[in-house]
Amino acid sequence: MSISDLFDNEFKQRNKGHFSAIVRVALADGKVAPEEQAFLDRLARNLDISETEYEEILENPLKYPINPPYLRTERLERMYDLARIVHIDHHLGDKQDSMLRKLGLALGFTPENVNYIVDKALSLIDRKVDLDTFIYEMEHMNK
């Protein structure tokens, strides 16, 4: 097995863990709304999740371990990716804010600041900032 195969496999496993965590959030109320289903379908394609893996994760989202981001910068990078996905294609419609808030809590942001973080993230995505600018702005938003 080559080094690139190891990295590809690890990357794929991490994506499955991320996707299963998001599926858990979507299933938190016991059902997946049509807007959430469309979001999950799009996210699965973006994360290169196969149809078989998709069905397995929907059936048992606990099968894959969650790899929670430890560093704030990693949480912000994931928030950037998720905000762009949710915002660009508007599959969630009016529910984009609430879904991002749920995902923000799952990423480890506190209930006290998640609303502010999501609002700021969406405003930065509206401005089409790059990842470096997004992280800088998010880390300095209270100054």
Secondary structure, 3 states (H helix, E strand, C coil): CCHHHHHHHHHHHHHHHHHHHHHHHHCCCCCCCHHHHHHHHHHHHHCCCCHHHHHHHHHCHHHCCCCCCCCHHHHHHHHHHHHHHHHHHCCCHHHHHHHHHHHHHHHCCCCCCHHHHHHHHHHHHHCCCCHHHHHHHHHCCCC
